[in-house]
Amino acid sequence: MRRSKARARETRQQILLAAERVFYEKGVANASMEEVARAAGVTRGAIYWHFANRSELFMALCNSVPLPQEDLLARGLEAPETDALALMERLVGEWIELLSRDEQRQRILSILLRCDYGGEFADVCTRQHDIDDRHMLALETVFARALEQGRMNRIWTPQSAASTLRWMIKGLCAEWLLFGRRFDIVAEGREGVSRLFRSFALGQILESDRDGCPGGR
């Protein structure tokens, strides 16, 4: 029984690795379960024993590698006594470096960014929206903590800071992954993140604040 379970786990992982290659090369919508089966060296029946359909296979692939916010927030919320802004800036920088080295993560994020989430993949889209909602709430919690610590610039709210950071991370990933990696994501990404977090930090007053932005003096 143990050998059977172990063999089933191995086959499932083999299918996921094959799906990753096929989906990356052809796109999810253009790839068939037959092509995944051939790439995995298994029968179509073996695939359907593990995954009911292409959407379920795609969902399992999405779940196999944490997204940026999942990595960041799982760690960032574990240390309530630390400087929330400094910790979050460091974790964002570490995640950018991880992405630059991890080719599997690059492929899966590329697949996610390229996918058309209509039709049979609507459930995957719903899953992504649910994750985004959880991430936004967690990011807002971190920035609210920074406000409580007296470290946040008053021109930012937890909601606006969380949205801006999320957009920056997603935009950075999309620009680098989908358009030929034309820049140094570590050097330029860290510089951009540093500038953004300086605007988050208390004491970094922007022109709009000096000119009469609500909350300015």
Rosetta blueprint (number, residue, H / E / L):
1 M L
2 R H
3 R H
4 S H
5 K H
6 A H
7 R H
8 A H
9 R H
10 E H
11 T H
12 R H
13 Q H
14 Q H
15 I H
16 L H
17 L H
18 A H
19 A H
20 E H
21 R H
22 V H
23 F H
24 Y H
25 E H
26 K H
27 G L
28 V L
29 A L
30 N L
31 A L
32 S L
33 M H
34 E H
35 E H
36 V H
37 A H
38 R H
39 A H
40 A H
41 G L
42 V L
43 T L
44 R H
45 G H
46 A H
47 I H
48 Y H
49 W H
50 H H
51 F L
52 A L
53 N L
54 R H
55 S H
56 E H
57 L H
58 F H
59 M H
60 A H
61 L H
62 C H
63 N H
64 S L
65 V L
66 P L
67 L L
68 P H
69 Q H
70 E H
71 D H
72 L H
73 L H
74 A H
75 R H
76 G H
77 L L
78 E L
79 A L
80 P L
81 E L
82 T L
83 D L
84 A H
85 L H
86 A H
87 L H
88 M H
89 E H
90 R H
91 L H
92 V H
93 G H
94 E H
95 W H
96 I H
97 E H
98 L H
99 L H
100 S H
101 R H
102 D L
103 E H
104 Q H
105 R H
106 Q H
107 R H
108 I H
109 L H
110 S H
111 I H
112 L H
113 L H
114 R H
115 C L
116 D L
117 Y L
118 G L
119 G H
120 E H
121 F H
122 A H
123 D H
124 V H
125 C H
126 T H
127 R H
128 Q H
129 H H
130 D H
131 I H
132 D H
133 D H
134 R H
135 H H
136 M H
137 L H
138 A H
139 L H
140 E H
141 T H
142 V H
143 F H
144 A H
145 R H
146 A H
147 L H
148 E H
149 Q L
150 G L
151 R L
152 M E
153 N L
154 R L
155 I L
156 W L
157 T L
158 P H
159 Q H
160 S H
161 A H
162 A H
163 S H
164 T H
165 L H
166 R H
167 W H
168 M H
169 I H
170 K H
171 G H
172 L H
173 C H
174 A H
175 E H
176 W H
177 L H
178 L H
179 F L
180 G L
181 R L
182 R L
183 F L
184 D L
185 I H
186 V H
187 A H
188 E H
189 G H
190 R H
191 E H
192 G H
193 V H
194 S H
195 R H
196 L H
197 F H
198 R H
199 S H
200 F H
201 A E
202 L L
203 G L
204 Q L
205 I L
206 L L
207 E H
208 S H
209 D H
210 R H
211 D L
212 G L
213 C L
214 P L
215 G L
216 G L
217 R L
